[in-house]
Amino acid sequence: MSELDLYSVKHLKLSTGEEVLAEIIEEDSFDVVLRRALKLHTEIAKDGTRYHSFRTFMTYMDDPETFVILKPQAIVAVTFPVPQMLQQYKLSINEIELGNTDYQAQKEAARVAHSMLDELMNKMSDEDNRESDDNDSDGGNIIPFPTFH
């Protein structure tokens, strides 16, 4: 995982009304390249209290090496996030990436287990084939017993 560069994190207001925090990796007149894009989600309780949380900007975009390309026309405003928002963003990114690491570790463990099982099954199959070849051939594994008449 790459290091989070807090100086490149910007708070974007999009033409859709969504607010996004993301690292701006590169920008020109055609594209804005984002990484670790999280949208700000606001809930208003019945008593009028506002609750804010972060969600991935696009579904399944929790890998820090995945980039989003945004068109500049979609951006209405850009600012630096306030320190409290930046701290919450950093905590959210760490939580997402930690969860992603756990998932990757589980996936790797499952892959290793399947590989070991396949290897064991192939070995057992090879031994069975050798035994059946030995039993079917020249009778070299027959043990002679004395006969009594």
VMD Tcl script that builds the backbone (N, CA, C; Angstrom):
set m [mol new atoms 447]
animate dup $m
set s [atomselect $m all]
$s set {name element resname resid chain x y z} {
  {N N MET 1 A 0.840 -1.183 0.000}
  {CA C MET 1 A 0.000 0.000 0.000}
  {C C MET 1 A 0.881 1.240 0.000}
  {N N SER 2 A 0.442 2.199 -0.743}
  {CA C SER 2 A 1.208 3.443 -0.796}
  {C C SER 2 A 0.839 4.341 0.383}
  {N N GLU 3 A 1.757 5.215 0.711}
  {CA C GLU 3 A 1.571 6.140 1.829}
  {C C GLU 3 A 0.538 7.203 1.472}
  {N N LEU 4 A -0.255 7.589 2.456}
  {CA C LEU 4 A -1.267 8.632 2.274}
  {C C LEU 4 A -0.589 9.998 2.340}
  {N N ASP 5 A -0.709 10.789 1.274}
  {CA C ASP 5 A -0.138 12.130 1.224}
  {C C ASP 5 A -1.232 13.133 1.598}
  {N N LEU 6 A -1.231 13.573 2.849}
  {CA C LEU 6 A -2.286 14.462 3.344}
  {C C LEU 6 A -2.279 15.823 2.657}
  {N N TYR 7 A -1.134 16.238 2.124}
  {CA C TYR 7 A -1.057 17.543 1.451}
  {C C TYR 7 A -1.749 17.530 0.083}
  {N N SER 8 A -1.941 16.355 -0.485}
  {CA C SER 8 A -2.616 16.276 -1.781}
  {C C SER 8 A -4.113 15.998 -1.636}
  {N N VAL 9 A -4.601 15.847 -0.397}
  {CA C VAL 9 A -6.026 15.583 -0.170}
  {C C VAL 9 A -6.807 16.891 -0.313}
  {N N LYS 10 A -7.858 16.839 -1.142}
  {CA C LYS 10 A -8.699 18.013 -1.361}
  {C C LYS 10 A -10.162 17.651 -1.106}
  {N N HIS 11 A -10.929 18.671 -0.756}
  {CA C HIS 11 A -12.370 18.547 -0.555}
  {C C HIS 11 A -13.026 19.101 -1.820}
  {N N LEU 12 A -13.724 18.230 -2.552}
  {CA C LEU 12 A -14.337 18.603 -3.832}
  {C C LEU 12 A -15.846 18.658 -3.699}
  {N N LYS 13 A -16.439 19.655 -4.307}
  {CA C LYS 13 A -17.905 19.725 -4.433}
  {C C LYS 13 A -18.195 19.465 -5.902}
  {N N LEU 14 A -18.997 18.442 -6.169}
  {CA C LEU 14 A -19.291 18.064 -7.549}
  {C C LEU 14 A -20.596 18.690 -8.027}
  {N N SER 15 A -20.767 18.726 -9.331}
  {CA C SER 15 A -21.983 19.310 -9.908}
  {C C SER 15 A -23.237 18.528 -9.521}
  {N N THR 16 A -23.077 17.291 -9.088}
  {CA C THR 16 A -24.206 16.468 -8.642}
  {C C THR 16 A -24.629 16.801 -7.213}
  {N N GLY 17 A -23.827 17.630 -6.519}
  {CA C GLY 17 A -24.088 17.960 -5.128}
  {C C GLY 17 A -23.275 17.122 -4.166}
  {N N GLU 18 A -22.648 16.057 -4.650}
  {CA C GLU 18 A -21.829 15.203 -3.789}
  {C C GLU 18 A -20.574 15.944 -3.355}
  {N N GLU 19 A -20.125 15.631 -2.142}
  {CA C GLU 19 A -18.856 16.144 -1.645}
  {C C GLU 19 A -17.909 14.971 -1.500}
  {N N VAL 20 A -16.691 15.144 -2.004}
  {CA C VAL 20 A -15.712 14.061 -2.057}
  {C C VAL 20 A -14.392 14.550 -1.483}
  {N N LEU 21 A -13.759 13.697 -0.679}
  {CA C LEU 21 A -12.378 13.923 -0.251}
  {C C LEU 21 A -11.537 12.879 -0.954}
  {N N ALA 22 A -10.427 13.325 -1.531}
  {CA C ALA 22 A -9.567 12.401 -2.268}
  {C C ALA 22 A -8.186 12.992 -2.433}
  {N N GLU 23 A -7.226 12.102 -2.650}
  {CA C GLU 23 A -5.897 12.552 -3.033}
  {C C GLU 23 A -5.949 12.899 -4.512}
  {N N ILE 24 A -5.521 14.095 -4.865}
  {CA C ILE 24 A -5.428 14.453 -6.275}
  {C C ILE 24 A -4.017 14.085 -6.718}
  {N N ILE 25 A -3.932 13.113 -7.596}
  {CA C ILE 25 A -2.653 12.589 -8.053}
  {C C ILE 25 A -2.118 13.411 -9.215}
  {N N GLU 26 A -3.019 13.760 -10.119}
  {CA C GLU 26 A -2.615 14.496 -11.313}
  {C C GLU 26 A -3.841 15.204 -11.865}
  {N N GLU 27 A -3.607 16.368 -12.477}
  {CA C GLU 27 A -4.727 17.057 -13.106}
  {C C GLU 27 A -4.241 17.859 -14.299}
  {N N ASP 28 A -5.082 17.904 -15.310}
  {CA C ASP 28 A -4.854 18.762 -16.466}
  {C C ASP 28 A -6.212 19.266 -16.934}
  {N N SER 29 A -6.285 19.854 -18.097}
  {CA C SER 29 A -7.555 20.436 -18.546}
  {C C SER 29 A -8.570 19.379 -18.977}
  {N N PHE 30 A -8.150 18.115 -19.102}
  {CA C PHE 30 A -9.051 17.057 -19.551}
  {C C PHE 30 A -9.497 16.117 -18.437}
  {N N ASP 31 A -8.609 15.846 -17.490}
  {CA C ASP 31 A -8.887 14.857 -16.446}
  {C C ASP 31 A -8.306 15.276 -15.102}
  {N N VAL 32 A -8.947 14.788 -14.038}
  {CA C VAL 32 A -8.409 14.900 -12.687}
  {C C VAL 32 A -8.314 13.467 -12.164}
  {N N VAL 33 A -7.113 13.037 -11.829}
  {CA C VAL 33 A -6.883 11.669 -11.369}
  {C C VAL 33 A -6.915 11.674 -9.844}
  {N N LEU 34 A -7.821 10.853 -9.288}
  {CA C LEU 34 A -8.013 10.766 -7.835}
  {C C LEU 34 A -7.635 9.385 -7.336}
  {N N ARG 35 A -7.218 9.343 -6.094}
  {CA C ARG 35 A -6.984 8.067 -5.406}
  {C C ARG 35 A -7.589 8.191 -4.016}
  {N N ARG 36 A -8.067 7.075 -3.490}
  {CA C ARG 36 A -8.691 7.031 -2.155}
  {C C ARG 36 A -9.848 8.026 -2.045}
  {N N ALA 37 A -10.710 7.991 -3.023}
  {CA C ALA 37 A -11.846 8.908 -3.053}
  {C C ALA 37 A -12.966 8.412 -2.142}
  {N N LEU 38 A -13.351 9.252 -1.185}
  {CA C LEU 38 A -14.459 8.948 -0.283}
  {C C LEU 38 A -15.462 10.085 -0.357}
  {N N LYS 39 A -16.745 9.721 -0.458}
  {CA C LYS 39 A -17.764 10.770 -0.468}
  {C C LYS 39 A -18.285 10.978 0.943}
  {N N LEU 40 A -18.627 12.200 1.202}
  {CA C LEU 40 A -19.162 12.573 2.503}
  {C C LEU 40 A -20.651 12.271 2.491}
  {N N HIS 41 A -21.085 11.480 3.453}
  {CA C HIS 41 A -22.496 11.103 3.563}
  {C C HIS 41 A -23.061 11.768 4.816}
  {N N THR 42 A -24.173 12.474 4.662}
  {CA C THR 42 A -24.776 13.194 5.777}
  {C C THR 42 A -26.153 12.628 6.085}
  {N N GLU 43 A -26.387 12.354 7.348}
  {CA C GLU 43 A -27.692 11.915 7.843}
  {C C GLU 43 A -28.192 12.972 8.820}
  {N N ILE 44 A -29.477 13.266 8.771}
  {CA C ILE 44 A -30.068 14.218 9.709}
  {C C ILE 44 A -31.062 13.458 10.584}
  {N N ALA 45 A -30.803 13.475 11.902}
  {CA C ALA 45 A -31.673 12.775 12.854}
  {C C ALA 45 A -32.984 13.547 13.016}
  {N N LYS 46 A -33.949 12.908 13.637}
  {CA C LYS 46 A -35.262 13.538 13.847}
  {C C LYS 46 A -35.161 14.811 14.678}
  {N N ASP 47 A -34.161 14.881 15.553}
  {CA C ASP 47 A -34.001 16.080 16.386}
  {C C ASP 47 A -33.201 17.181 15.674}
  {N N GLY 48 A -32.816 16.943 14.402}
  {CA C GLY 48 A -32.106 17.944 13.624}
  {C C GLY 48 A -30.596 17.824 13.671}
  {N N THR 49 A -30.080 16.878 14.450}
  {CA C THR 49 A -28.639 16.679 14.547}
  {C C THR 49 A -28.119 16.068 13.247}
  {N N ARG 50 A -27.002 16.607 12.762}
  {CA C ARG 50 A -26.389 16.087 11.534}
  {C C ARG 50 A -25.260 15.125 11.890}
  {N N TYR 51 A -25.240 13.997 11.190}
  {CA C TYR 51 A -24.186 13.006 11.345}
  {C C TYR 51 A -23.498 12.845 9.998}
  {N N HIS 52 A -22.180 12.879 10.007}
  {CA C HIS 52 A -21.408 12.736 8.782}
  {C C HIS 52 A -20.589 11.452 8.838}
  {N N SER 53 A -20.484 10.805 7.707}
  {CA C SER 53 A -19.632 9.618 7.597}
  {C C SER 53 A -19.054 9.576 6.190}
  {N N PHE 54 A -18.032 8.760 6.025}
  {CA C PHE 54 A -17.424 8.590 4.712}
  {C C PHE 54 A -17.785 7.232 4.142}
  {N N ARG 55 A -17.993 7.217 2.840}
  {CA C ARG 55 A -18.230 5.975 2.097}
  {C C ARG 55 A -17.370 6.014 0.848}
  {N N THR 56 A -17.071 4.840 0.316}
  {CA C THR 56 A -16.289 4.842 -0.923}
  {C C THR 56 A -17.074 5.577 -2.001}
  {N N PHE 57 A -16.371 6.356 -2.775}
  {CA C PHE 57 A -17.003 7.169 -3.814}
  {C C PHE 57 A -17.680 6.279 -4.851}
  {N N MET 58 A -17.019 5.217 -5.230}
  {CA C MET 58 A -17.583 4.251 -6.173}
  {C C MET 58 A -17.536 2.877 -5.509}
  {N N THR 59 A -18.513 2.056 -5.795}
  {CA C THR 59 A -18.616 0.738 -5.178}
  {C C THR 59 A -17.364 -0.092 -5.448}
  {N N TYR 60 A -16.896 -0.781 -4.409}
  {CA C TYR 60 A -15.719 -1.652 -4.458}
  {C C TYR 60 A -14.437 -0.901 -4.792}
  {N N MET 61 A -14.355 0.345 -4.476}
  {CA C MET 61 A -13.154 1.132 -4.735}
  {C C MET 61 A -12.346 1.277 -3.452}
  {N N ASP 62 A -12.092 0.164 -2.761}
  {CA C ASP 62 A -11.374 0.216 -1.490}
  {C C ASP 62 A -9.892 -0.135 -1.601}
  {N N ASP 63 A -9.414 -0.384 -2.803}
  {CA C ASP 63 A -7.995 -0.648 -2.999}
  {C C ASP 63 A -7.287 0.685 -3.216}
  {N N PRO 64 A -6.265 1.012 -2.399}
  {CA C PRO 64 A -5.608 2.316 -2.510}
  {C C PRO 64 A -4.853 2.528 -3.817}
  {N N GLU 65 A -4.613 1.470 -4.542}
  {CA C GLU 65 A -3.906 1.606 -5.809}
  {C C GLU 65 A -4.856 1.776 -6.994}
  {N N THR 66 A -6.148 1.832 -6.744}
  {CA C THR 66 A -7.133 2.045 -7.794}
  {C C THR 66 A -7.382 3.537 -7.950}
  {N N PHE 67 A -7.388 3.999 -9.181}
  {CA C PHE 67 A -7.564 5.417 -9.457}
  {C C PHE 67 A -8.935 5.686 -10.061}
  {N N VAL 68 A -9.433 6.887 -9.834}
  {CA C VAL 68 A -10.673 7.357 -10.436}
  {C C VAL 68 A -10.305 8.564 -11.287}
  {N N ILE 69 A -10.807 8.585 -12.506}
  {CA C ILE 69 A -10.574 9.733 -13.371}
  {C C ILE 69 A -11.870 10.522 -13.444}
  {N N LEU 70 A -11.783 11.776 -13.039}
  {CA C LEU 70 A -12.938 12.663 -12.974}
  {C C LEU 70 A -12.743 13.779 -13.989}
  {N N LYS 71 A -13.785 14.164 -14.649}
  {CA C LYS 71 A -13.718 15.271 -15.605}
  {C C LYS 71 A -13.804 16.592 -14.846}
  {N N PRO 72 A -12.971 17.552 -15.182}
  {CA C PRO 72 A -12.968 18.834 -14.469}
  {C C PRO 72 A -14.313 19.555 -14.512}
  {N N GLN 73 A -15.102 19.331 -15.554}
  {CA C GLN 73 A -16.417 19.968 -15.661}
  {C C GLN 73 A -17.357 19.534 -14.540}
  {N N ALA 74 A -17.087 18.369 -13.937}
  {CA C ALA 74 A -17.941 17.853 -12.863}
  {C C ALA 74 A -17.624 18.500 -11.521}
  {N N ILE 75 A -16.515 19.224 -11.437}
  {CA C ILE 75 A -16.093 19.831 -10.174}
  {C C ILE 75 A -16.554 21.282 -10.120}
  {N N VAL 76 A -17.314 21.608 -9.080}
  {CA C VAL 76 A -17.823 22.957 -8.902}
  {C C VAL 76 A -16.885 23.770 -8.009}
  {N N ALA 77 A -16.347 23.135 -6.956}
  {CA C ALA 77 A -15.473 23.847 -6.014}
  {C C ALA 77 A -14.434 22.894 -5.451}
  {N N VAL 78 A -13.270 23.454 -5.086}
  {CA C VAL 78 A -12.170 22.688 -4.482}
  {C C VAL 78 A -11.623 23.500 -3.319}
  {N N THR 79 A -11.370 22.809 -2.209}
  {CA C THR 79 A -10.750 23.474 -1.061}
  {C C THR 79 A -9.942 22.454 -0.280}
  {N N PHE 80 A -9.147 22.950 0.656}
  {CA C PHE 80 A -8.469 22.056 1.588}
  {C C PHE 80 A -9.472 21.669 2.673}
  {N N PRO 81 A -9.511 20.404 3.068}
  {CA C PRO 81 A -10.434 20.011 4.138}
  {C C PRO 81 A -10.016 20.607 5.477}
  {N N VAL 82 A -11.002 20.878 6.325}
  {CA C VAL 82 A -10.699 21.376 7.664}
  {C C VAL 82 A -9.997 20.259 8.444}
  {N N PRO 83 A -9.193 20.598 9.444}
  {CA C PRO 83 A -8.408 19.571 10.158}
  {C C PRO 83 A -9.246 18.423 10.732}
  {N N GLN 84 A -10.424 18.708 11.299}
  {CA C GLN 84 A -11.252 17.632 11.863}
  {C C GLN 84 A -11.709 16.669 10.755}
  {N N MET 85 A -12.073 17.211 9.595}
  {CA C MET 85 A -12.508 16.367 8.485}
  {C C MET 85 A -11.330 15.549 7.950}
  {N N LEU 86 A -10.174 16.165 7.884}
  {CA C LEU 86 A -8.984 15.467 7.400}
  {C C LEU 86 A -8.614 14.306 8.330}
  {N N GLN 87 A -8.748 14.524 9.630}
  {CA C GLN 87 A -8.467 13.465 10.600}
  {C C GLN 87 A -9.457 12.308 10.441}
  {N N GLN 88 A -10.733 12.618 10.282}
  {CA C GLN 88 A -11.747 11.581 10.079}
  {C C GLN 88 A -11.510 10.829 8.759}
  {N N TYR 89 A -11.126 11.557 7.734}
  {CA C TYR 89 A -10.809 10.959 6.434}
  {C C TYR 89 A -9.654 9.959 6.594}
  {N N LYS 90 A -8.607 10.398 7.286}
  {CA C LYS 90 A -7.435 9.534 7.501}
  {C C LYS 90 A -7.835 8.270 8.265}
  {N N LEU 91 A -8.647 8.406 9.315}
  {CA C LEU 91 A -9.111 7.239 10.069}
  {C C LEU 91 A -9.934 6.298 9.181}
  {N N SER 92 A -10.792 6.872 8.353}
  {CA C SER 92 A -11.622 6.061 7.452}
  {C C SER 92 A -10.764 5.313 6.441}
  {N N ILE 93 A -9.778 5.992 5.877}
  {CA C ILE 93 A -8.872 5.355 4.916}
  {C C ILE 93 A -8.124 4.208 5.587}
  {N N ASN 94 A -7.616 4.445 6.784}
  {CA C ASN 94 A -6.902 3.379 7.509}
  {C C ASN 94 A -7.807 2.185 7.764}
  {N N GLU 95 A -9.045 2.440 8.150}
  {CA C GLU 95 A -10.000 1.352 8.417}
  {C C GLU 95 A -10.296 0.565 7.151}
  {N N ILE 96 A -10.513 1.261 6.049}
  {CA C ILE 96 A -10.805 0.598 4.775}
  {C C ILE 96 A -9.615 -0.237 4.332}
  {N N GLU 97 A -8.419 0.348 4.407}
  {CA C GLU 97 A -7.237 -0.373 3.942}
  {C C GLU 97 A -6.873 -1.531 4.857}
  {N N LEU 98 A -7.117 -1.397 6.150}
  {CA C LEU 98 A -6.883 -2.506 7.070}
  {C C LEU 98 A -7.838 -3.653 6.745}
  {N N GLY 99 A -9.098 -3.327 6.504}
  {CA C GLY 99 A -10.069 -4.350 6.110}
  {C C GLY 99 A -9.679 -5.003 4.809}
  {N N ASN 100 A -9.163 -4.217 3.877}
  {CA C ASN 100 A -8.722 -4.740 2.601}
  {C C ASN 100 A -7.532 -5.669 2.782}
  {N N THR 101 A -6.623 -5.328 3.682}
  {CA C THR 101 A -5.458 -6.161 3.972}
  {C C THR 101 A -5.900 -7.493 4.569}
  {N N ASP 102 A -6.841 -7.454 5.507}
  {CA C ASP 102 A -7.356 -8.688 6.100}
  {C C ASP 102 A -7.985 -9.571 5.034}
  {N N TYR 103 A -8.748 -8.961 4.140}
  {CA C TYR 103 A -9.391 -9.717 3.061}
  {C C TYR 103 A -8.336 -10.346 2.151}
  {N N GLN 104 A -7.298 -9.572 1.793}
  {CA C GLN 104 A -6.248 -10.090 0.925}
  {C C GLN 104 A -5.500 -11.238 1.600}
  {N N ALA 105 A -5.256 -11.111 2.903}
  {CA C ALA 105 A -4.567 -12.178 3.642}
  {C C ALA 105 A -5.420 -13.446 3.656}
  {N N GLN 106 A -6.714 -13.311 3.859}
  {CA C GLN 106 A -7.611 -14.467 3.847}
  {C C GLN 106 A -7.646 -15.100 2.460}
  {N N LYS 107 A -7.664 -14.272 1.440}
  {CA C LYS 107 A -7.698 -14.766 0.063}
  {C C LYS 107 A -6.408 -15.536 -0.254}
  {N N GLU 108 A -5.268 -15.012 0.190}
  {CA C GLU 108 A -3.981 -15.679 -0.026}
  {C C GLU 108 A -3.919 -16.999 0.734}
  {N N ALA 109 A -4.407 -17.012 1.973}
  {CA C ALA 109 A -4.424 -18.251 2.763}
  {C C ALA 109 A -5.287 -19.311 2.087}
  {N N ALA 110 A -6.431 -18.906 1.549}
  {CA C ALA 110 A -7.309 -19.845 0.850}
  {C C ALA 110 A -6.623 -20.380 -0.410}
  {N N ARG 111 A -5.914 -19.510 -1.119}
  {CA C ARG 111 A -5.203 -19.930 -2.329}
  {C C ARG 111 A -4.120 -20.963 -1.983}
  {N N VAL 112 A -3.368 -20.723 -0.913}
  {CA C VAL 112 A -2.317 -21.654 -0.482}
  {C C VAL 112 A -2.940 -22.988 -0.066}
  {N N ALA 113 A -4.035 -22.946 0.676}
  {CA C ALA 113 A -4.710 -24.178 1.107}
  {C C ALA 113 A -5.184 -24.990 -0.094}
  {N N HIS 114 A -5.771 -24.325 -1.082}
  {CA C HIS 114 A -6.228 -25.028 -2.287}
  {C C HIS 114 A -5.052 -25.637 -3.045}
  {N N SER 115 A -3.950 -24.908 -3.108}
  {CA C SER 115 A -2.758 -25.403 -3.787}
  {C C SER 115 A -2.216 -26.653 -3.087}
  {N N MET 116 A -2.161 -26.621 -1.753}
  {CA C MET 116 A -1.679 -27.774 -0.991}
  {C C MET 116 A -2.605 -28.972 -1.180}
  {N N LEU 117 A -3.912 -28.727 -1.184}
  {CA C LEU 117 A -4.875 -29.808 -1.382}
  {C C LEU 117 A -4.718 -30.419 -2.775}
  {N N ASP 118 A -4.561 -29.567 -3.795}
  {CA C ASP 118 A -4.365 -30.070 -5.159}
  {C C ASP 118 A -3.104 -30.917 -5.249}
  {N N GLU 119 A -2.029 -30.461 -4.602}
  {CA C GLU 119 A -0.767 -31.196 -4.611}
  {C C GLU 119 A -0.932 -32.560 -3.938}
  {N N LEU 120 A -1.620 -32.591 -2.793}
  {CA C LEU 120 A -1.858 -33.843 -2.080}
  {C C LEU 120 A -2.712 -34.794 -2.922}
  {N N MET 121 A -3.743 -34.273 -3.553}
  {CA C MET 121 A -4.617 -35.111 -4.385}
  {C C MET 121 A -3.838 -35.686 -5.571}
  {N N ASN 122 A -2.983 -34.888 -6.185}
  {CA C ASN 122 A -2.169 -35.379 -7.301}
  {C C ASN 122 A -1.205 -36.462 -6.841}
  {N N LYS 123 A -0.601 -36.277 -5.667}
  {CA C LYS 123 A 0.332 -37.269 -5.130}
  {C C LYS 123 A -0.391 -38.582 -4.852}
  {N N MET 124 A -1.579 -38.498 -4.242}
  {CA C MET 124 A -2.354 -39.705 -3.953}
  {C C MET 124 A -2.767 -40.403 -5.247}
  {N N SER 125 A -3.130 -39.634 -6.237}
  {CA C SER 125 A -3.528 -40.200 -7.519}
  {C C SER 125 A -2.352 -40.906 -8.182}
  {N N ASP 126 A -1.155 -40.290 -8.116}
  {CA C ASP 126 A 0.037 -40.912 -8.684}
  {C C ASP 126 A 0.358 -42.227 -7.982}
  {N N GLU 127 A 0.226 -42.275 -6.642}
  {CA C GLU 127 A 0.495 -43.502 -5.887}
  {C C GLU 127 A -0.516 -44.585 -6.247}
  {N N ASP 128 A -1.785 -44.221 -6.391}
  {CA C ASP 128 A -2.810 -45.190 -6.787}
  {C C ASP 128 A -2.513 -45.756 -8.165}
  {N N ASN 129 A -2.073 -44.914 -9.072}
  {CA C ASN 129 A -1.762 -45.371 -10.430}
  {C C ASN 129 A -0.577 -46.322 -10.425}
  {N N ARG 130 A 0.441 -46.028 -9.600}
  {CA C ARG 130 A 1.601 -46.917 -9.517}
  {C C ARG 130 A 1.198 -48.268 -8.930}
  {N N GLU 131 A 0.352 -48.267 -7.898}
  {CA C GLU 131 A -0.084 -49.522 -7.284}
  {C C GLU 131 A -0.880 -50.356 -8.267}
  {N N SER 132 A -1.761 -49.734 -9.023}
  {CA C SER 132 A -2.558 -50.505 -9.979}
  {C C SER 132 A -1.681 -51.010 -11.108}
  {N N ASP 133 A -0.655 -50.255 -11.509}
  {CA C ASP 133 A 0.281 -50.721 -12.529}
  {C C ASP 133 A 1.064 -51.918 -12.011}
  {N N ASP 134 A 1.487 -51.873 -10.742}
  {CA C ASP 134 A 2.251 -52.977 -10.161}
  {C C ASP 134 A 1.398 -54.229 -10.066}
  {N N ASN 135 A 0.124 -54.092 -9.722}
  {CA C ASN 135 A -0.755 -55.245 -9.560}
  {C C ASN 135 A -1.131 -55.863 -10.898}
  {N N ASP 136 A -1.150 -55.112 -11.945}
  {CA C ASP 136 A -1.619 -55.607 -13.233}
  {C C ASP 136 A -0.507 -56.198 -14.092}
  {N N SER 137 A 0.722 -56.007 -13.775}
  {CA C SER 137 A 1.790 -56.353 -14.703}
  {C C SER 137 A 2.266 -57.793 -14.553}
  {N N ASP 138 A 3.508 -57.998 -14.248}
  {CA C ASP 138 A 4.151 -59.316 -14.331}
  {C C ASP 138 A 3.964 -60.197 -13.103}
  {N N GLY 139 A 3.215 -59.762 -12.137}
  {CA C GLY 139 A 3.001 -60.583 -10.950}
  {C C GLY 139 A 4.168 -60.536 -9.988}
  {N N GLY 140 A 5.048 -59.591 -10.121}
  {CA C GLY 140 A 6.228 -59.470 -9.289}
  {C C GLY 140 A 5.911 -59.216 -7.825}
  {N N ASN 141 A 4.704 -58.860 -7.514}
  {CA C ASN 141 A 4.370 -58.602 -6.120}
  {C C ASN 141 A 3.575 -59.748 -5.500}
  {N N ILE 142 A 3.586 -60.921 -6.131}
  {CA C ILE 142 A 2.888 -62.062 -5.600}
  {C C ILE 142 A 3.798 -62.795 -4.630}
  {N N ILE 143 A 3.284 -63.129 -3.460}
  {CA C ILE 143 A 4.053 -63.824 -2.448}
  {C C ILE 143 A 3.708 -65.313 -2.565}
  {N N PRO 144 A 4.725 -66.141 -2.798}
  {CA C PRO 144 A 4.450 -67.566 -2.916}
  {C C PRO 144 A 4.266 -68.221 -1.521}
  {N N PHE 145 A 3.270 -69.043 -1.390}
  {CA C PHE 145 A 3.023 -69.783 -0.161}
  {C C PHE 145 A 3.266 -71.285 -0.436}
  {N N PRO 146 A 3.777 -71.961 0.570}
  {CA C PRO 146 A 3.967 -73.409 0.349}
  {C C PRO 146 A 2.598 -74.115 0.248}
  {N N THR 147 A 2.543 -75.083 -0.575}
  {CA C THR 147 A 1.290 -75.808 -0.746}
  {C C THR 147 A 1.405 -77.173 -0.061}
  {N N PHE 148 A 0.331 -77.648 0.524}
  {CA C PHE 148 A 0.272 -78.961 1.175}
  {C C PHE 148 A -0.736 -79.803 0.442}
  {N N HIS 149 A -0.283 -80.962 0.011}
  {CA C HIS 149 A -1.205 -81.862 -0.671}
  {C C HIS 149 A -1.476 -83.061 0.126}
}
mol reanalyze $m
mol bondsrecalc $m
mol representation Tube
mol addrep $m
